Amino acid sequence: MQHIDDLLVLEQTEGMAFVSDNLWGTPVTPSAFGGQLVALSLAAAFKTVPENYLARKGMPDVALPGSTSDCPFVLDPQGYPKAFPAMIWVTELDRDHATPAPPRQQMWLECPDKQQRSEQAKQCIVAMYSDVHFTRVIVRPYGIRIAPPPRHLRKIVSIDHHMWFHQEADPNNPILVDTWCSQLSSGRGVVQSEMFAHDRRLVATIMQEGRVEIDPSAQLPSPKL
């Protein structure tokens, strides 16, 4: 299994530019895992501030009309190890995921190594976990598996990922992730998620839009959205 701290390693090149040569991607997707990209962006930002600084949201402020903004952080993808460092409890991963179901899932996530880390490192791991099995909720009403994906599922990718941190959370303890899809139309689904600490505190809220492409010739059940 890939060590989760290795997925957060960044090298500073010139000025405020950071690169990573250890991006992770699932065996069934050709791209990097979006949750790691969110966590690496947060880790890069933490390198520019004191250690007592924590994030409150994982998205940029909305630009004012007529203003411009440049992002100095560039992520350079390289290798793709096959084992992601997370303990996951979710019943929909197996037989019932192939059956049409409501567009909602609940699962527990926990860091398996139980190492002591700084509050900034904990927040980076929580950010990484925020994208685990996220967009798959969109296709639950159609009874479509994602791993391995069926032939008629042409594409399911994240378009954007927004995260708000409300309170601190330790990923060494189980984190409940409650995720649901509120809208699916024109090949796009809006997904929302709330993360709760083991002591019932709401620690983060996540919003994401996903793009779904399904072969029009596929015989799918009617969704109940």
C-alpha positions in Angstrom: 0.0 0.0 0.0 1.2 3.5 -0.9 2.1 5.5 2.2 -0.2 8.5 2.5 2.6 10.9 3.5 4.4 10.1 0.3 1.4 11.4 -1.6 1.8 14.8 0.0 5.4 15.3 -0.8 6.1 18.4 -2.8 9.4 19.9 -4.2 9.7 23.6 -4.4 11.3 24.7 -7.7 11.4 28.4 -8.5 9.7 31.0 -6.5 6.3 29.8 -5.4 6.1 26.8 -7.8 5.8 23.3 -6.4 5.9 19.9 -8.2 5.0 16.4 -7.3 6.4 13.2 -8.9 4.2 10.8 -7.1 0.6 11.2 -8.3 -1.8 8.4 -7.6 -4.6 7.1 -9.9 -6.9 4.2 -9.8 -6.1 1.3 -12.2 -9.4 1.9 -14.1 -8.8 5.6 -14.8 -6.2 7.3 -17.0 -5.9 10.4 -14.8 -4.7 11.3 -11.3 -7.0 11.2 -8.3 -8.6 14.5 -7.8 -8.5 14.3 -4.0 -4.8 14.1 -4.0 -4.6 17.2 -6.2 -6.8 19.1 -3.7 -4.5 17.9 -0.8 -1.3 18.8 -2.7 -2.7 22.3 -3.4 -3.4 22.7 0.3 0.0 21.3 1.2 1.7 23.8 -1.2 -0.3 26.7 0.4 0.8 25.5 3.9 4.4 25.8 2.9 3.9 29.6 2.4 2.4 30.3 5.9 3.4 29.6 9.6 2.6 26.1 11.0 -0.3 27.4 13.1 -2.3 28.4 10.0 -5.2 26.1 9.0 -7.5 26.3 6.0 -11.2 27.3 6.2 -12.1 26.6 2.6 -10.6 24.7 -0.3 -11.6 27.0 -3.1 -10.5 30.5 -4.3 -12.4 33.6 -3.6 -14.7 34.7 -6.5 -12.8 37.2 -8.6 -14.2 40.8 -8.8 -15.4 42.0 -12.2 -12.4 43.1 -14.3 -9.8 41.5 -12.1 -7.3 38.8 -13.0 -5.6 36.1 -10.9 -2.7 33.8 -11.6 -2.2 30.4 -9.9 1.6 29.8 -9.2 1.1 26.1 -8.3 1.8 23.6 -11.1 1.3 19.9 -10.6 3.4 17.6 -12.9 1.9 14.1 -13.1 4.3 11.1 -13.1 3.7 7.6 -11.7 0.5 5.9 -10.6 0.8 3.4 -7.7 -2.2 1.1 -7.4 -3.0 1.0 -3.6 -4.6 4.0 -1.9 -3.9 4.5 1.8 -7.4 4.5 3.3 -9.5 2.1 5.2 -13.0 2.3 3.7 -16.3 0.9 5.0 -19.2 1.2 2.5 -21.7 -1.5 1.5 -22.3 -0.1 -1.9 -18.9 -1.1 -3.2 -20.0 -4.7 -3.9 -23.2 -6.4 -5.1 -25.8 -3.8 -4.3 -24.0 -1.1 -6.3 -25.0 -2.9 -9.5 -28.7 -2.4 -8.6 -30.6 0.9 -9.1 -30.6 2.7 -5.8 -31.2 6.2 -4.4 -28.4 8.7 -5.3 -26.9 8.6 -1.8 -24.1 6.8 0.1 -22.6 6.8 3.6 -19.2 5.5 4.4 -16.5 5.6 7.0 -12.9 6.5 6.2 -9.9 6.1 8.4 -6.1 6.5 7.9 -4.6 3.0 8.4 -1.1 3.8 9.8 -2.3 5.7 12.9 0.8 8.0 12.8 0.9 11.3 14.7 0.9 14.3 12.4 0.7 18.1 12.5 -2.7 19.7 12.3 -1.8 20.9 8.8 -1.0 17.4 7.7 -4.2 16.1 9.1 -6.2 18.7 7.2 -4.4 17.7 4.0 -5.4 14.0 4.5 -9.0 15.0 5.2 -8.9 17.0 2.0 -7.6 14.0 0.1 -10.3 11.8 1.5 -13.0 14.2 0.5 -12.9 12.9 -3.0 -13.0 9.2 -2.3 -15.9 7.5 -4.2 -17.5 10.9 -4.7 -18.8 11.2 -8.3 -19.9 7.5 -8.3 -23.0 8.6 -6.4 -24.3 10.2 -9.6 -24.7 6.9 -11.4 -26.2 4.9 -8.5 -29.8 5.4 -9.8 -28.8 3.7 -13.0 -27.2 0.7 -11.2 -23.8 1.3 -12.9 -20.5 0.1 -11.4 -17.4 2.2 -11.6 -14.8 -0.4 -10.7 -14.6 -2.2 -13.0 -16.5 0.2 -15.3 -19.0 -1.2 -17.8 -18.5 -0.7 -21.5 -21.4 1.7 -21.8 -19.9 4.1 -19.2 -17.8 6.2 -21.4 -16.7 8.9 -18.9 -17.2 10.0 -15.3 -14.9 12.8 -14.2 -14.9 15.7 -11.8 -15.3 19.2 -13.2 -14.6 21.1 -10.0 -14.2 20.4 -6.3 -15.0 22.9 -3.5 -14.4 22.2 0.2 -15.1 24.2 3.3 -13.4 23.2 6.6 -15.6 23.9 9.7 -13.6 22.2 12.5 -10.5 20.1 13.0 -10.6 16.4 12.4 -8.1 13.6 13.0 -8.1 11.0 10.2 -6.6 8.4 12.5 -10.2 8.2 13.9 -13.1 7.1 11.7 -14.7 9.9 9.6 -18.3 9.5 8.4 -18.8 10.8 4.9 -22.5 11.4 3.9 -22.8 12.0 0.1 -25.7 12.6 -2.2 -26.5 13.8 -5.7 -29.2 16.5 -5.8 -29.3 17.1 -9.6 -28.4 15.2 -12.8 -29.2 16.5 -16.2 -27.5 17.1 -19.6 -24.7 14.7 -18.6 -23.8 16.7 -15.4 -24.4 15.8 -11.8 -24.1 18.0 -8.7 -22.9 16.2 -5.7 -22.7 17.4 -2.1 -21.0 15.7 0.9 -20.7 16.3 4.6 -17.9 14.9 6.7 -18.4 14.1 10.4 -15.8 13.3 13.1 -16.2 10.1 15.2 -17.6 12.4 18.0 -20.4 13.6 15.6 -19.0 17.0 14.9 -19.5 18.4 11.3 -15.9 19.0 10.1 -16.3 19.7 6.4 -18.7 20.3 3.5 -17.9 19.4 -0.1 -19.5 20.3 -3.4 -18.6 18.9 -6.7 -19.9 18.8 -10.3 -19.3 15.7 -12.3 -19.4 15.0 -16.0 -21.0 11.7 -17.1 -21.1 10.2 -20.5 -23.1 6.9 -21.1 -23.5 5.1 -24.4 -27.0 6.1 -25.7 -27.6 2.6 -26.9 -27.3 1.2 -23.3 -30.5 -0.1 -21.7 -30.6 1.7 -18.4 -33.4 1.8 -15.7 -35.2 5.1 -15.4 -33.6 7.3 -12.6 -35.7 8.6 -9.8 -34.2 12.0 -9.4 
